[in-house]
Amino acid sequence: MPEPGDEPPRRRRPPPPPVREEPQTDVLPALAPPPPAEPPRPPREEPELFAEDDEYDEYDDEYADYDDAEYDEAEYDDYEDEPEKPRKKKKGKRALGWVAALVVIVLLAGGAYYGFNKIFGYADFEGSGDGDVLFQVDDGDSTSAIGAKLATAGVVASGKAFVKAGEDNTKLAKLQHGFYVMKSHMSGASAVERIVAPEARVGQLEIRPYTQFDDITQPDGKVTPGVYSLMAKASCAQLNGKSTCVTTDDLRKVVDGADLKALGVPDWAVEPANKADRKDRRLEGLIAPGVYDVRPGASAQEIITQLVKSSAEAIQNAGLSPQSAGPGMTPYQTLIIASIIEREAVKTDFGKLSRVIYNRLAITMRLQMDSTVNYVLDRPTLKTNDDDRAKSGAYNTYRNTGLPPTPISVPSPDAIQAAVHPPEGDWLYVVKCEKNGLSCFAVKLEDHNKNVAEARAKGVF
């Protein structure tokens, strides 16, 4: 190996670059012919970027063993293949692009299908269903609202199945609020057919004016059901083979032992109602006429409480309250008068009959109303006989002065208004004088006797 200083100082060449594109500008030292000996020359100043020459002397020997063969083009063939790699990546990206496009297409197609089914399609069961389902229609429910509730209850597969099946059914638009016994997993068509069938509705309680709590036996032997019987009947339904009925005895026991205030009786009625001759008559007159929805399966306590609370609001809406009662009367006394009006007269005569009652009470004259006598006898009010009128009792207004202890029937809003606002008049006597129920009124007894004679001649009684 030549000693340092035998040759002029040379700058060490860096190793070959990794990529071919870099130009080969220097000749490797091993391949250049040795130059003639020359006197030493002062070293060239190099930029500070490079270290002193001595640091690179140890590498000169390494390049002495290199050969041109090690740097022929074959050695760099691998570098010529490098540009192909980006092409492979482009192909991969292109493939991923196609996959992404296909995914988008599938999603769009799926969304379109879902949207189509959402708008035009719907799920639907087959058949008429299996187990019983108690379903309630609320006041004001539209057909679509009913369908949605049926779907939630598991009756139909979708609300749209019900709506579509009922598009041409005119009965569906007239569907009333209340409880209906449906089946689970019904087709839309089966659900529509069943819900409009009369037998599907259960729990319907209709209380009409004139009704009393106990049943009434008509002259021909037929029985007109009272409030107790109507409530018991409304409670009945068959759900999966099990009866939901409560009995009239169950209902009587509740009224007999209940705290009236806890039941929802208005404060102004609690004390006087507790003075009834029988505890199971304490709610007489405090039930308003109307149509009620009784949930099958409810207890006797729940049924009565619901009925009393709803009635208290209805009575107040009819115009009876502590602030609005008959002249010189308490609200409860006004309610008693209204119940007598309801049982004694037709609507046309409500006002005049109210005035007769007020006029008699004002002069402490017995009311002598057949309706009060027949109330405890559970008979209609058309007439009484001498034996009936001779019987003692708190409700016999032929023998007692003043009002009976409780109302004797369910008064209508019109009867309540007549009791609250009696018209002016001097009438003291009244008798039914027409077969259509109209009454004749008189101020004097002799005129009244004439009216009675004419009524008998017409066969009114």
Backbone torsions as a table, in degrees:
resi	resn	phi	psi	omega
1	MET	NA	131.9	179.3
2	PRO	-63.3	147.0	-179.9
3	GLU	-82.9	154.2	177.6
4	PRO	-64.0	138.9	-179.5
5	GLY	98.5	-16.3	176.5
6	ASP	-69.5	-30.4	-178.8
7	GLU	-117.9	156.7	174.5
8	PRO	-63.6	144.1	179.5
9	PRO	-56.7	136.3	179.5
10	ARG	-122.8	151.2	174.5
11	ARG	-82.6	130.7	-179.4
12	ARG	-70.0	134.5	178.7
13	ARG	-80.3	140.4	175.8
14	PRO	-73.8	159.6	178.2
15	PRO	-61.9	160.4	-178.3
16	PRO	-57.8	142.4	179.8
17	PRO	-67.9	154.2	-178.3
18	PRO	-73.7	-19.3	-179.7
19	VAL	-116.9	146.6	-173.9
20	ARG	-70.9	-25.8	-174.4
21	GLU	-61.8	-23.7	179.4
22	GLU	-67.6	128.6	-176.5
23	PRO	-70.8	141.0	176.1
24	GLN	-90.3	103.5	-172.3
25	THR	-104.4	-18.4	-177.5
26	ASP	-114.0	158.5	177.0
27	VAL	-98.8	133.7	179.6
28	LEU	-60.0	143.6	-177.4
29	PRO	-61.5	-33.1	-176.7
30	ALA	-66.0	-23.9	-175.2
31	LEU	-93.3	-14.8	-177.4
32	ALA	-85.1	139.7	177.8
33	PRO	-66.1	144.2	-178.8
34	PRO	-65.5	132.1	-179.6
35	PRO	-76.5	157.5	177.3
36	PRO	-63.8	152.0	-178.0
37	ALA	-64.6	136.2	-179.7
38	GLU	-132.0	152.9	176.1
39	PRO	-62.7	149.7	-179.2
40	PRO	-58.6	141.5	177.6
41	ARG	-111.7	150.9	177.8
42	PRO	-62.4	140.8	-177.6
43	PRO	-64.5	145.8	177.5
44	ARG	-74.8	141.7	176.3
45	GLU	-78.5	126.0	179.6
46	GLU	-102.3	156.8	175.2
47	PRO	-62.7	150.6	-178.8
48	GLU	-59.6	-12.3	179.7
49	LEU	-62.4	-27.5	-177.7
50	PHE	-107.0	154.7	179.3
51	ALA	-82.9	177.8	178.3
52	GLU	-64.7	155.3	-175.8
53	ASP	-60.2	-31.7	-175.4
54	ASP	-62.3	-26.7	-178.8
55	GLU	-68.7	-22.5	-175.7
56	TYR	-102.3	-5.2	-177.6
57	ASP	-61.2	-36.8	-176.7
58	GLU	-65.0	-18.5	-179.9
59	TYR	-89.3	-9.1	-178.2
60	ASP	-63.0	-38.3	-178.3
61	ASP	-63.1	-32.1	-177.7
62	GLU	-64.7	-38.3	-178.1
63	TYR	-77.9	-14.1	179.4
64	ALA	-67.1	-26.3	-177.7
65	ASP	-90.5	-5.4	-178.2
66	TYR	-75.6	152.4	-179.0
67	ASP	-127.9	157.2	178.0
68	ASP	-60.1	-28.9	-176.0
69	ALA	-63.4	-28.7	-179.4
70	GLU	-71.8	-12.0	-177.9
71	TYR	-121.0	23.8	177.5
72	ASP	-74.9	176.3	-173.4
73	GLU	-66.3	-24.1	-179.8
74	ALA	-63.4	-34.1	-178.3
75	GLU	-64.4	-26.4	-177.4
76	TYR	-101.6	11.5	178.1
77	ASP	-59.1	-35.8	-178.0
78	ASP	-63.1	-31.4	-179.4
79	TYR	-71.5	-27.3	179.0
80	GLU	-69.4	-22.1	-179.2
81	ASP	-82.2	-13.0	-175.1
82	GLU	-58.4	-41.8	-179.0
83	PRO	-60.6	-18.3	-179.1
84	GLU	-69.1	-25.9	-175.1
85	LYS	-61.8	-45.3	177.4
86	PRO	-57.9	-32.5	179.1
87	ARG	-63.3	-39.8	179.8
88	LYS	-64.3	-40.1	178.0
89	LYS	-62.3	-39.7	178.8
90	LYS	-62.5	-40.5	178.2
91	LYS	-63.4	-40.1	179.0
92	GLY	-63.7	-43.2	177.7
93	LYS	-63.2	-37.9	179.4
94	ARG	-64.5	-40.1	178.7
95	ALA	-65.5	-42.1	177.8
96	LEU	-62.5	-36.5	177.3
97	GLY	-61.0	-41.4	178.4
98	TRP	-65.1	-40.6	179.0
99	VAL	-62.8	-44.9	179.2
100	ALA	-61.3	-40.8	178.8
101	ALA	-62.6	-41.0	178.9
102	LEU	-64.8	-39.5	178.2
103	VAL	-61.8	-44.1	178.8
104	VAL	-60.4	-42.3	-179.9
105	ILE	-63.0	-43.9	179.5
106	VAL	-62.3	-43.6	-179.7
107	LEU	-63.5	-42.5	178.4
108	LEU	-63.2	-41.5	178.9
109	ALA	-64.6	-42.9	178.4
110	GLY	-63.5	-41.6	178.7
111	GLY	-64.1	-40.3	177.5
112	ALA	-63.2	-40.5	179.7
113	TYR	-65.7	-43.2	179.2
114	TYR	-63.2	-45.1	179.2
115	GLY	-61.3	-39.3	178.4
116	PHE	-62.4	-45.8	-179.2
117	ASN	-68.7	-32.4	179.2
118	LYS	-64.8	-37.8	-176.8
119	ILE	-88.8	-44.5	-171.8
120	PHE	-109.0	-25.6	-175.9
121	GLY	-101.7	169.7	178.3
122	TYR	-165.3	155.2	177.1
123	ALA	-83.2	148.9	-178.6
124	ASP	-152.1	138.5	173.5
125	PHE	-82.8	170.9	175.5
126	GLU	-115.4	144.4	173.7
127	GLY	92.0	-176.1	-174.4
128	SER	-97.8	9.3	174.1
129	GLY	90.1	-178.5	-177.8
130	ASP	-129.5	-90.3	-174.2
131	GLY	-71.7	155.1	179.7
132	ASP	-73.2	143.6	176.9
133	VAL	-133.8	124.8	176.0
134	LEU	-84.8	119.7	-172.9
135	PHE	-123.1	139.9	-178.5
136	GLN	-115.9	130.5	173.0
137	VAL	-100.9	123.9	-179.8
138	ASP	-89.6	156.7	178.8
139	ASP	-61.0	127.7	179.1
140	GLY	91.7	-1.4	178.5
141	ASP	-64.1	130.3	174.1
142	SER	-83.0	170.7	179.0
143	THR	-61.6	-41.1	179.8
144	SER	-67.6	-35.6	177.5
145	ALA	-66.2	-40.4	177.4
146	ILE	-63.6	-42.9	179.1
147	GLY	-60.8	-42.8	179.5
148	ALA	-63.8	-41.0	179.3
149	LYS	-68.9	-35.8	176.7
150	LEU	-64.4	-39.1	178.4
151	ALA	-65.6	-42.7	178.6
152	THR	-62.4	-35.7	-179.4
153	ALA	-79.5	-4.3	179.3
154	GLY	81.6	12.8	179.6
155	VAL	-76.6	-45.4	177.6
156	VAL	-121.7	161.5	-178.5
157	ALA	-73.3	-31.0	-179.9
158	SER	-155.1	152.6	177.7
159	GLY	-63.5	-32.8	-178.4
160	LYS	-66.7	-32.6	177.8
161	ALA	-61.2	-39.1	179.4
162	PHE	-71.5	-45.2	-177.7
163	VAL	-63.1	-44.8	-179.0
164	LYS	-63.7	-40.7	-178.2
165	ALA	-68.5	-24.9	-176.4
166	GLY	-101.8	10.5	-176.3
167	GLU	-58.7	-36.8	-176.0
168	ASP	-103.6	10.6	-177.8
169	ASN	-97.9	107.7	-177.0
170	THR	-69.9	-23.5	-179.9
171	LYS	-68.3	-27.5	-177.4
172	LEU	-65.0	-35.2	-179.9
173	ALA	-69.3	-19.8	-178.8
174	LYS	-99.5	9.7	-177.0
175	LEU	-62.3	132.5	-177.5
176	GLN	-96.3	159.4	176.6
177	HIS	-66.7	151.5	-179.8
178	GLY	147.5	-171.8	-179.3
179	PHE	-100.7	141.6	-179.6
180	TYR	-134.3	139.1	175.4
181	VAL	-92.2	112.4	179.3
182	MET	-112.2	-175.7	176.8
183	LYS	-118.9	152.9	175.2
184	SER	-80.7	151.1	176.9
185	HIS	57.4	49.2	176.9
186	MET	-93.0	149.1	170.4
187	SER	-69.2	159.0	179.9
188	GLY	-58.1	-41.6	-179.3
189	ALA	-65.3	-40.9	179.9
190	SER	-66.4	-37.8	179.9
191	ALA	-65.6	-41.1	177.7
192	VAL	-64.5	-45.6	-178.7
193	GLU	-61.1	-38.5	-176.8
194	ARG	-76.1	-42.9	-172.6
195	ILE	-68.1	-24.1	178.1
196	VAL	-90.6	-4.9	178.0
197	ALA	-75.0	135.2	-177.5
198	PRO	-56.9	-35.7	-176.9
199	GLU	-70.9	-13.5	-178.9
200	ALA	-74.9	-28.4	-177.2
201	ARG	-80.1	133.6	179.2
202	VAL	-134.1	164.1	175.9
203	GLY	76.3	14.5	-178.7
204	GLN	-83.9	124.0	179.4
205	LEU	-122.2	112.8	177.8
206	GLU	-111.6	119.4	178.1
207	ILE	-113.3	120.8	-177.6
208	ARG	-99.8	156.6	172.9
209	PRO	-57.9	152.2	178.9
210	TYR	91.0	-20.6	-176.7
211	THR	-69.4	144.3	173.1
212	GLN	-116.2	171.9	-175.6
213	PHE	-68.6	-38.8	179.1
214	ASP	-88.1	155.5	176.7
215	ASP	-65.7	152.9	177.4
216	ILE	-115.0	133.9	176.8
217	THR	-99.8	122.1	-179.0
218	GLN	-78.8	164.3	-179.7
219	PRO	-57.4	-30.4	-179.7
220	ASP	-85.6	4.9	178.1
221	GLY	93.8	-11.6	178.5
222	LYS	-70.0	149.8	-177.1
223	VAL	-108.8	126.2	173.8
224	THR	-94.4	116.8	-175.0
225	PRO	-65.3	140.1	175.6
226	GLY	-91.2	-172.9	-175.4
227	VAL	-61.4	-40.8	179.9
228	TYR	-60.3	-47.5	-178.8
229	SER	-66.4	-37.3	179.3
230	LEU	-65.7	-40.7	178.1
231	MET	-65.0	-42.9	-179.2
232	ALA	-62.6	-42.5	179.5
233	LYS	-65.5	-40.3	-178.8
234	ALA	-66.4	-24.3	-178.3
235	SER	-76.4	-11.2	-170.7
236	CYS	-86.9	135.9	171.4
237	ALA	-162.6	160.6	175.0
238	GLN	-110.3	113.9	178.7
239	LEU	-117.3	109.5	-178.4
240	ASN	53.4	42.4	175.7
241	GLY	83.8	2.3	-178.2
242	LYS	-113.5	133.4	179.9
243	SER	-81.2	143.6	179.2
244	THR	-108.6	10.7	-172.1
245	CYS	-67.0	141.4	164.3
246	VAL	-109.0	155.7	-176.3
247	THR	-97.6	165.1	176.0
248	THR	-64.4	-32.9	177.4
249	ASP	-64.4	-39.7	177.0
250	ASP	-59.3	-42.1	-178.0
251	LEU	-70.4	-40.6	178.5
252	ARG	-61.7	-41.0	-179.1
253	LYS	-63.3	-37.0	178.3
254	VAL	-64.0	-48.5	-178.7
255	VAL	-65.1	-38.8	-177.9
256	ASP	-62.8	-38.0	-174.9
257	GLY	-109.1	5.9	-173.2
258	ALA	-82.0	154.4	167.1
259	ASP	-82.7	113.2	-173.4
260	LEU	-59.8	-37.3	179.8
261	LYS	-65.7	-39.8	179.1
262	ALA	-65.5	-28.5	177.5
263	LEU	-72.5	-20.0	-179.4
264	GLY	109.3	11.4	177.5
265	VAL	-65.5	136.6	178.3
266	PRO	-56.8	147.5	-177.6
267	ASP	-56.0	-38.2	-176.7
268	TRP	-69.7	-11.9	-177.7
269	ALA	-106.5	-12.9	-173.2
270	VAL	-61.4	-53.4	-175.8
271	GLU	-64.7	-51.0	-179.1
272	PRO	-66.9	-32.6	179.6
273	ALA	-65.9	-31.3	179.0
274	ASN	-69.4	-9.2	178.6
275	LYS	-91.3	7.5	179.1
276	ALA	-59.5	151.1	-178.3
277	ASP	-67.0	-23.9	174.9
278	ARG	-133.6	138.3	-176.3
279	LYS	-64.6	-30.2	-179.1
280	ASP	-77.3	0.6	175.1
281	ARG	-103.8	6.2	-173.6
282	ARG	-67.1	-22.4	-179.4
283	LEU	-95.1	4.0	-179.9
284	GLU	-58.6	131.4	178.9
285	GLY	83.9	-14.1	-178.1
286	LEU	-93.9	5.9	174.2
287	ILE	-105.8	123.7	-177.5
288	ALA	-84.6	148.4	176.6
289	PRO	-68.1	150.4	179.3
290	GLY	153.7	-177.8	178.3
291	VAL	-107.7	125.0	-177.6
292	TYR	-118.4	155.1	176.9
293	ASP	-108.1	112.2	179.4
294	VAL	-101.0	122.6	-178.8
295	ARG	-75.6	115.9	175.5
296	PRO	-57.5	131.7	-175.8
297	GLY	104.0	-12.9	177.5
298	ALA	-72.4	151.4	178.9
299	SER	-77.8	166.4	177.4
300	ALA	-59.8	-39.3	178.9
301	GLN	-63.3	-44.1	-179.5
302	GLU	-65.7	-40.4	-178.6
303	ILE	-63.9	-48.3	-177.2
304	ILE	-67.5	-42.1	179.9
305	THR	-60.7	-44.3	178.6
306	GLN	-61.3	-42.7	-176.9
307	LEU	-66.8	-43.1	-177.9
308	VAL	-67.6	-43.9	-178.7
309	LYS	-65.2	-41.2	177.7
310	SER	-65.5	-37.7	-178.8
311	SER	-69.1	-37.7	-180.0
312	ALA	-58.9	-40.4	177.9
313	GLU	-68.6	-40.6	-179.2
314	ALA	-66.1	-38.8	179.1
315	ILE	-64.6	-41.5	177.7
316	GLN	-65.2	-39.8	178.2
317	ASN	-65.8	-25.1	178.3
318	ALA	-75.4	-10.2	174.8
319	GLY	111.0	13.3	-179.9
320	LEU	-112.1	123.8	-179.5
321	SER	-163.3	172.7	176.8
322	PRO	-58.3	-26.6	179.4
323	GLN	-89.1	-8.8	-176.7
324	SER	-142.2	92.8	179.4
325	ALA	-133.4	173.5	179.1
326	GLY	-66.8	158.3	-178.5
327	PRO	-58.4	119.1	178.7
328	GLY	75.1	11.7	-175.8
329	MET	-119.5	155.4	170.9
330	THR	-81.1	165.4	176.4
331	PRO	-58.4	-38.4	-178.7
332	TYR	-69.0	-40.1	176.4
333	GLN	-63.2	-39.0	177.2
334	THR	-62.6	-37.9	178.1
335	LEU	-65.2	-38.1	177.3
336	ILE	-63.0	-45.5	178.6
337	ILE	-60.3	-43.1	179.8
338	ALA	-61.1	-38.5	-179.3
339	SER	-67.4	-35.5	177.2
340	ILE	-68.6	-42.9	176.8
341	ILE	-55.6	-45.0	-178.1
342	GLU	-60.9	-39.1	-176.7
343	ARG	-83.2	-19.6	-172.8
344	GLU	-100.2	-24.2	-169.8
345	ALA	-137.5	164.7	170.3
346	VAL	-88.8	164.6	-172.3
347	LYS	-54.3	-38.5	-178.2
348	THR	-59.0	-31.9	-175.0
349	ASP	-99.9	7.6	-176.3
350	PHE	-56.7	-46.7	-175.6
351	GLY	-63.0	-48.5	-178.9
352	LYS	-62.8	-41.8	179.7
353	LEU	-64.5	-37.8	176.9
354	SER	-59.7	-42.6	179.7
355	ARG	-65.6	-38.6	177.2
356	VAL	-58.2	-46.1	-179.0
357	ILE	-62.3	-46.5	-179.4
358	TYR	-63.9	-40.1	-179.0
359	ASN	-66.1	-38.8	179.9
360	ARG	-70.2	-41.8	178.3
361	LEU	-62.3	-35.3	-177.6
362	ALA	-65.3	-29.6	-179.1
363	ILE	-108.8	16.0	179.0
364	THR	55.2	42.5	176.9
365	MET	-97.2	135.8	180.0
366	ARG	-60.2	141.6	-177.7
367	LEU	-69.4	-36.4	178.2
368	GLN	52.5	54.5	179.6
369	MET	-104.1	124.3	178.7
370	ASP	-61.9	-30.4	-176.8
371	SER	-61.7	-36.7	-178.9
372	THR	-73.1	-34.6	177.5
373	VAL	-67.1	-45.9	-177.4
374	ASN	-73.4	-15.2	179.2
375	TYR	-60.2	-47.8	-179.0
376	VAL	-77.0	-15.3	178.1
377	LEU	-92.6	-2.9	179.9
378	ASP	55.0	47.6	179.2
379	ARG	-129.0	160.8	177.2
380	PRO	-68.5	170.4	-168.2
381	THR	-98.6	12.3	-173.2
382	LEU	-60.0	-46.4	-179.0
383	LYS	-158.5	165.4	173.9
384	THR	-132.4	164.3	175.8
385	ASN	-112.7	179.6	-176.2
386	ASP	-63.0	-39.0	-179.6
387	ASP	-64.3	-41.6	179.2
388	ASP	-61.6	-43.5	-176.4
389	ARG	-73.2	-16.8	-179.5
390	ALA	-87.2	-13.2	-177.9
391	LYS	-70.9	143.3	179.0
392	SER	-83.1	162.5	178.6
393	GLY	149.7	155.8	-175.6
394	ALA	-66.8	-21.4	-176.4
395	TYR	-97.3	1.9	-180.0
396	ASN	-85.9	95.6	-177.8
397	THR	-79.8	-0.3	171.5
398	TYR	-80.1	-25.1	-177.1
399	ARG	-107.8	-22.7	-176.3
400	ASN	-112.9	146.5	172.3
401	THR	-90.9	160.8	178.5
402	GLY	84.3	-171.0	-177.0
403	LEU	-87.7	154.4	171.7
404	PRO	-66.0	165.3	-173.5
405	PRO	-68.2	-27.5	-179.0
406	THR	-137.7	166.9	169.4
407	PRO	-59.0	162.3	-178.1
408	ILE	-117.8	2.7	-179.8
409	SER	-167.6	177.9	174.1
410	VAL	-84.9	112.3	179.8
411	PRO	-84.4	146.9	176.4
412	SER	-84.0	164.2	175.8
413	PRO	-58.0	-33.7	178.8
414	ASP	-66.8	-40.1	178.5
415	ALA	-66.6	-37.7	177.1
416	ILE	-63.3	-43.9	179.4
417	GLN	-63.7	-37.7	177.5
418	ALA	-65.5	-35.9	179.1
419	ALA	-73.4	-33.0	179.4
420	VAL	-76.3	-36.7	-175.6
421	HIS	-127.7	73.6	178.1
422	PRO	-69.3	140.2	178.8
423	PRO	-72.4	164.2	176.3
424	GLU	-72.4	144.5	178.4
425	GLY	168.0	162.3	-177.7
426	ASP	-109.5	12.6	-174.5
427	TRP	-64.7	138.4	176.1
428	LEU	-122.9	-14.4	-173.7
429	TYR	-127.4	149.2	-179.9
430	VAL	-152.4	143.6	175.4
431	VAL	-152.6	143.2	175.4
432	LYS	-71.3	122.4	-174.2
433	CYS	-121.6	-0.6	179.0
434	GLU	-130.6	147.7	-179.7
435	LYS	-67.5	-18.7	178.2
436	ASN	-83.6	3.3	175.2
437	GLY	100.2	-8.3	179.7
438	LEU	-66.4	150.4	-178.1
439	SER	-112.5	158.9	174.0
440	CYS	-111.5	136.1	-175.2
441	PHE	-115.9	147.7	-179.3
442	ALA	-144.8	153.0	176.9
443	VAL	-92.4	-36.2	-177.5
444	LYS	-107.4	154.2	-177.0
445	LEU	-65.3	-40.2	-178.6
446	GLU	-62.5	-36.0	176.5
447	ASP	-68.5	-36.8	178.6
448	HIS	-64.4	-42.9	-179.3
449	ASN	-61.9	-35.8	176.8
450	LYS	-64.5	-41.6	178.6
451	ASN	-62.9	-38.2	179.0
452	VAL	-65.4	-42.9	179.9
453	ALA	-62.1	-43.5	180.0
454	GLU	-65.5	-37.9	179.4
455	ALA	-64.2	-41.1	178.4
456	ARG	-66.5	-37.7	179.8
457	ALA	-64.2	-33.0	178.7
458	LYS	-80.7	-7.7	-178.8
459	GLY	80.1	21.5	179.6
460	VAL	-67.7	-37.2	175.0
461	PHE	-153.1	NA	NA
